[in-house]
Structure formats: structure tokens, C-alpha cells
Amino acid sequence: MSNSNYDLNESPNHFMVIDAITRGVGSIDKIAKATKLPKEEVEYIVNDLLTQRLIVKVEKKGFFKKKVNLGVTEIGIKLLNAKKQELERKRQQMQQSFDNGNGTQLQSYMDTNRMWIPLMLFSGIMDVMFFTSMMSFMGMGMNPLESAFTSGDSATQDTGTNSGDVHQVDDQGGSADTGGDSGNIDGSGVDSGGFDTGGFDGFDGGGFDSF
């Protein structure tokens, strides 16, 4: 259900799913649990990312049958790293405004970047303590997804049991074994500086086969 006008930069949840997969969370159910997103939305996002070649399905041999997991392609890694660098700069701006007690400027930053807060919390870019302090300072309430990430049931704690499974693969699904370094998305040596994230539009592709 992708379309040619789709802009990845307008969907923090897409990046959240990519981030989860880099940590070794390789199934729909586990991604939904880790990201706090509805399973139906995760299925749609995974299908969209597959059509864009940002993730791929990878078969891994098991004792009784082949196991299908998701892996992130090099392009997916570059996009995620570039977005994280962008969000880190935004967090620093918020932190500076908060430290200076500049509520007006902080409110402006929040209004502009509110949609990215769940991703910033999920990825660890923004500390939960800082976020809750900032919201209290501005007298703002949290939305349900933000509350889920600040409730103590951290998504980063649930990365499944796939620490040795596929996390990064090439665009055709090759070089599948990346070892157990599930938390290091920079392990590919990719320099994401200056990477243009605007050129990867979705396109109509085949349906997603659930697993």
C-alpha cells in the first residue's frame, strides 16, 4: 500500500521499526512489543520497508525448519544513522533551551519535533528523565506512546533472543551473519554524514507474507 509520494522522513514509526530490527528483533510480534506499536501498523511498515529495499527477509536454518528473520540493508543503516544524527542535534537544542529556562523557545522546539519524541526515547537519544522534566517544566501532558516509553517498561529491554541473528545485510540479503553485536548499528563503518534521506520513495510491491 505504498505510493510514490511516500516520504520516509514523515514517519518516525518507520525509523523505529528499522532501529528495532538492527537490535535483532526480527519478527512482527517482537517488533510490535518492543516499539509499543500496534501489530497491524508494524505489518504495514515492514511491508513498506521491504518494498523500498531498506530491510529484507533472511532465512536462517533451524533444527526442524527454516526460520525467517528481518535484516536491515546498508541503505537502511545509512538512513537510520543520518536520522539519529539529525535528532541528536534537535535534542541538544532542546537541552540548551531547558538549561537556560527559555520556555518559549523550548515550546517552539517541542511543537516542531513532537512527532519524533517516541523515536528519540526508543533509540536512547533522549533520556526519559530529561523528557519528563521538560514536560513538567512546560506543563504538558504525554500522549499514549510517550507514556509507554516512560512507564519503566523500556522498549530497549525487549530485544528478543536473537542477538546472534541477522541485523545488517546487503541489499540482496547476502552477508547475513553479523555476529552478536546487536546494539552497534555503526559497525558497518558507514559514514552517514551528508547522506540525503529524501531520495527513497516507496513503490508498489508484493504483499507481506507474515511469519
Phi, psi and omega in degrees: 000022177285164175216162188291346180266005184293135179240113181302327183290355177261006184228091176301328182295329176297316179294326180296320178294317177301315181299318179298318182294325178296339180271001178096009177276100194252008179233158182303311183299316182290324177296316179299318180293319182289320185270351183067018180266151176300144182301321181298321179291320178298318178299316179297314182296316179300316178300318180296316180293327177294318181293332179272000180062028176272336172225163177220159172272138181229129178274135178233127184293136176243185181292321186247330181205166179286138179254132180257120176241171177255143175229155181261132179282170180299321178297318178299319178297316180299315180297317180295315179297319179296318180293321179295322177296318178297316182290329176296321177295320179294319179297320179298323177295317178296318181299318181295317179296320179295314180297328180275355181070024181270085184295324181296313180292320179297319178300320179296316178297319180294317180300324183283325190244011186304322183296340183265356183301313179303319178296319180296322177289317182297318184277350180087006178294320178249129179287140181300319180299317179295317181299312182295323177295319180295317179295321178295320179300321182269355181067034183254149175267160180267150172276170185303320182291320177296319179298323180297324182277348180250007185277353182102344176267073188295134179296330183290347179279340183252083178251021176072198179241027186258030187300340178259003183275186184289134175236314179235132179225170176278178188294343179255006179090009180277177181050053191286331188271107180255005179079198189260013182275070189286341184266354187255093181280351178269004186294345180284351182076015183285130174265108185267003181298133177075010182286131182275112182271005186267357190260014184243083180273149178287165176212162182293129180222188181289164180289162181270127176270114182291155179212000000 
